[in-house]
Amino acid sequence: MPKSVLPLPSDHAFVLQLKESHGQPGTTRAGRVEHLASGEAMRFTSAAEFWDFVDEVLSRQTRKAKRPTQGQ
């Protein structure tokens, strides 16, 4: 029997568009990334820029989720 798969959180969804690479196959490092829940987007020219953006957006999402609601 297959293991049940937990759904992934929709606020962690991103769209990734990669720029066509004219160099070695598999060397694409440029493109655009958009966070679906917030609409934040950026163009990146390296894998490090991409991951920095993803980390920052997800960190903000986590901080927002941990804030106590008003009146508590």
Buried (B, 14 or more C-beta within 10 A) or exposed (E): EEEEEEEEEEBBEBEEEEEEEEEEEEEBBBBBBBBEEEEBBBEBEEEEBBEEBBEEBBEEBEEEEEEEEEEE
